[in-house]
Amino acid sequence: MLIQGINAGAASPLMPVPLSPRGAAQALANPYVMAMVLSIIQVSVCESTAITRTREPLNDTNWNVWKGSMKHMFKLCKVTGYIFGNIARPNRVHDPEGADNWDFNDSYVAMLIYENISAAQKVHAGQV
């Protein structure tokens, strides 16, 4: 039976590839159609110091309070995935814009941390 020129039950070259009962993708209906890969987007910079600055920068005595404040900041600035290493840097050859955006986002996260530690703690910031 034909439905709008496409064989019923057959995959169209532009239709998503159906999953097998085990969840694995079946063979592509058209080997010349490439799947679209989502790229990394640049995060919006949180410009409000009410969000990007803790009341007291990290020092020798306030780790627990500082850590809690930073977790909230990372969530509000939408960079938690970078903090925990859940967002891999795209290959520059395959996705140059995604790689540039990832580099920006990573630097932004580093700046959020660096700007919220005391001068005495900044000597440790470059040791990672």
N, C-alpha and C positions, 0 to 999 in steps of 0.2 A: 504494500500500500504506500503510495506517495503522498507526502504532506508538503505542500509548497515546494515541490521539486526535490525534496530530500527524502531519501528512503527512511521510513519509520524505523526507529531503533538504531540507525547508523549514526555515527558521529559526523558532524559537519566539520569542514576544515577550520571554521571559526568558532566552533562550540568548544567549551571546556572538555577536557578529556575525562571520561567517567572513571570512577574509582572501582577497583575490584572489590569483592566482598571482604577482603583483608585490608582494604584501605590503600593499596598500592595503585599507582596510576597505570592504566593500560597503555598499550602502544599508541602513539600518536596517529590520528586519522590521516593527517597530512604532514609528512616529515619536513616540508618546507616552511611550515608555520612555526615560528619560535614563540616560546612562552615569554610573557612580559615579566621582568624582574623588577620588583619595587626597589627604588633607590633610597639612599639616606637623604633626609631633608634637613636643612639647617634649622636648629631650634631658635625660637624667638628669644631674644635677650631680655631677661627680667631687669628692667631699668630702675625699679623701685628699690631703694636701699632698705626699705622696711622688709623686703623679701630677701635681698642678697647680702645683708649684713646681720651677723649675730650681735646680741647685746654686748657680749664679751668674747673677744677672740680666744682661741685655744691657748691655754698656758699650762703650767706644770700641775695645776690642781683641779681643772674643770672639765676633764675629758668626757664624763657621762652627760653632763648638761649640754656641752658643745656638740657632741655626737647626735643627740636628739634634735637639736636645732638644725643641724646640717641635713639630717634625713628629711625633715620637713621642707627645707629650702630646695633640696634636690628634686623632691616630688613636685613642688610648685613650679620649678623651672623646667620640669619635664626632661631631666637628665639622669634619672636613676639608673637607666640601662647602661650608661657610660661608666658610672661609678662602680657597678658590680661586674662590669666586663661582659654584659649580655649582648652588646651590639658590636659585631665584628666590623672591622674596617674593610670596605669594598676594595677590590683589586683596581688600582688606578687604570690599568690597561682596559678593563672591561667597563668600568664606571668611573670616569674621571671626576664628574660632578659630585657623585656620591662620596668619593674619597676626599675631595676638597671639603665637602660639608661635614664629613666625619672628623676631619682634622680641626675644623673650626669648633665643632661641638666639644671635642676632647680638650681643646685649649680653653674653651669657656668654662668647662668643669674645673680644670686646673686653676683658673683664675678665681673661681668661686671659693675654692679651698684656700688658696694662697692669701686672698684678701681677708680671710677670717681666722688667721692664726697670728699670734703675737710675734714680734721681731725675734724673740729668743727661740721660737719654734721654727722660724723660717730657715734656719741653718740645716734643719732636718728635711725640708721639703724637696730638695734636689737629690736625695739619696736613694730614691726608688728607681 
